């Protein structure tokens, strides 16, 4: 086998400029590898639109599974395919073709949250024939019978570790956010700020991709949060700043004039005395920097996200408040918000980085493994 010379990202939507670095493309281009993106949005997410700038590399739009499968068959052993597609009925043939093609295939399994599992009864409540088929096909036992084993699974945290026999080459890495932590060590002095980890709930384009409605409306969600932020600032003497989601609208301030900062979530959590969150994977930053957490719910979010938020709060031994129904003496939650070492360490091992995994950038770990196996097989 020759050394890996080309990396192809198999994606549900186009790669953005932000993801260019986050998904390792920038590193691979700098190492002299050819890099391209196969964008399956034309058939997996028709009508998908985002205001984010595109990645500065070739992005090939594809219009169906047959087209993708034909391209996969044309790849060779010097190719590696990073598979970022979901498990759905309409991607089944692609996953099968990927398992049969001569390229090195890589499944990425990281940035997980402790999400409660859905039963078939729960799935049936909001079911359509297409969603029911996707639900059945995506079950691990069903999927494993329908598709070949992935050649590699690179994962972050014990919760994402492949089951025995699931792949011949599991690669222990970490959550993608840990790359940023490697670049920026903890600070000694905290500032009197509370950072809200925005998730762009009313406007996130992923709801369009997932063919579902947003769990909240902007008309109710933002006023509820801002009223609570006012109360928090009075009670705690902290200034609330917004760590904006990269896909949040940039043309207006939705947080009653508060400071909204893009692209600096890690730095803000690192400096803050308190982090406010719903279900964002950015809670990883709070865990890594031992920043106290306070989880927030609203009347609307409670309808679909209550259990997820409650489970996160429970695992991290953190308080949780419904901002539309604050209990008497809710201010005591502020003193209850701390960073319990045992709970944070357990969460880090399960969802961020298991003990013993390399302390290297995520995509460097993968490239080292790809090239090591290529060199080993070339010698043999």
CORVEN-V775963 format. One record per run of one state. SS is the DSSP state (@ for helix, = for strand, . for the rest). FROM is the first residue (numbers start at 1). TO is the last residue. If there is no record, write none. Layout:
SS|FROM|TO  SS|FROM|TO
//
This chain:
.|1|5  =|6|11  .|12|15  =|16|16  @|17|22  .|23|24  @|25|30  .|31|33  =|34|39  .|40|40  @|41|44  .|45|53  =|54|54  .|55|57  =|58|61  .|62|64  @|65|73  .|74|78  =|79|83  .|84|88  @|89|100  .|101|103  =|104|109  .|110|119  @|120|125  .|126|128  @|129|138  .|139|139  @|140|146  .|147|149  =|150|150  .|151|151  =|152|155  .|156|157  @|158|160  .|161|166  =|167|167  .|168|169  =|170|172  .|173|176  @|177|183  .|184|192  =|193|197  .|198|205  @|206|209  .|210|217  @|218|236  .|237|238  =|239|244  .|245|259  =|260|262  .|263|264  @|265|271  .|272|273  =|274|277  .|278|282  @|283|289  .|290|292  =|293|297  .|298|301  @|302|315  .|316|318  =|319|322  .|323|331  @|332|336  .|337|340  @|341|351  .|352|361  @|362|379  .|380|380
//
